Amino acid sequence: MHFTFRPRGVCSQLMTIDVEEGIIQKVEVEGGCSGNLQGISRLLVGMSAEEAIARLEGIRCGFKPTSCPDQLAKALKNCI
């Protein structure tokens, strides 16, 4: 399944995720901290969406109540 998500409360603008049979195949993030998000995206490939959600959900960015990883978790919840 190909899914597009518009994050809120963070610097990134758009997240595109491909998930097949519960396994993350591809993650692309537009905007935000490019190097960090490329690294996170590569680490997620091959991981189950449920495991990624468990690891990323609740991460905060400074004093913000959310972060790009937390928003990725929200996006993945919509994929499963």
C-alpha positions as CSV (number, residue, x, y, z in Angstrom):
1,M,0.0,0.0,0.0
2,H,1.3,3.4,-0.9
3,F,0.3,6.1,1.6
4,T,0.8,9.9,1.8
5,F,0.7,11.7,5.1
6,R,0.9,15.5,5.9
7,P,2.6,15.8,9.3
8,R,1.5,18.5,11.8
9,G,3.6,20.5,14.2
10,V,7.0,19.6,12.7
11,C,9.3,20.9,10.0
12,S,8.7,18.1,7.5
13,Q,6.0,18.8,4.9
14,L,5.0,15.4,3.5
15,M,5.7,11.7,4.3
16,T,5.3,9.0,1.7
17,I,5.3,5.4,2.9
18,D,5.0,2.0,1.1
19,V,4.0,-0.9,3.3
20,E,3.4,-4.5,2.1
21,E,2.0,-7.2,4.3
22,G,2.9,-5.1,7.4
23,I,6.5,-4.5,6.4
24,I,7.9,-1.1,5.5
25,Q,9.2,-1.1,2.0
26,K,10.0,2.6,1.5
27,V,9.8,5.9,3.4
28,E,10.4,9.4,1.9
29,V,10.1,12.6,3.8
30,E,10.0,16.1,2.3
31,G,11.3,18.9,4.4
32,G,12.7,18.7,7.9
33,C,16.2,17.7,8.8
34,S,17.3,15.9,5.6
35,G,20.2,13.8,7.0
36,N,18.4,12.6,10.1
37,L,15.2,11.8,8.2
38,Q,17.1,9.9,5.4
39,G,18.8,7.9,8.1
40,I,15.5,7.1,9.9
41,S,13.9,6.2,6.6
42,R,16.6,3.7,5.7
43,L,16.5,2.2,9.2
44,L,12.8,1.6,8.9
45,V,12.9,-0.3,5.6
46,G,12.4,-4.0,6.3
47,M,10.9,-3.3,9.8
48,S,7.4,-4.2,10.6
49,A,5.1,-1.2,10.8
50,E,4.0,-2.3,14.3
51,E,7.6,-2.4,15.6
52,A,8.4,1.0,14.0
53,I,5.3,2.5,15.7
54,A,6.4,1.1,19.1
55,R,9.9,2.6,18.7
56,L,8.9,6.0,17.3
57,E,5.6,7.0,19.0
58,G,5.9,9.6,21.7
59,I,9.3,11.0,20.7
60,R,9.4,14.8,21.2
61,C,11.4,17.5,19.4
62,G,12.7,20.0,22.0
63,F,9.6,21.5,23.7
64,K,7.2,20.5,20.9
65,P,4.7,17.8,21.8
66,T,5.6,15.8,18.7
67,S,8.5,15.2,16.3
68,C,9.1,13.9,12.8
69,P,9.6,10.3,14.2
70,D,6.3,10.6,16.2
71,Q,4.6,11.9,13.0
72,L,6.0,8.9,11.1
73,A,4.4,6.7,13.8
74,K,1.1,8.4,13.2
75,A,1.4,7.9,9.5
76,L,2.2,4.2,9.9
77,K,-0.9,3.7,12.1
78,N,-2.9,4.8,9.1
79,C,-1.1,2.2,7.0
80,I,-1.9,-0.9,9.1
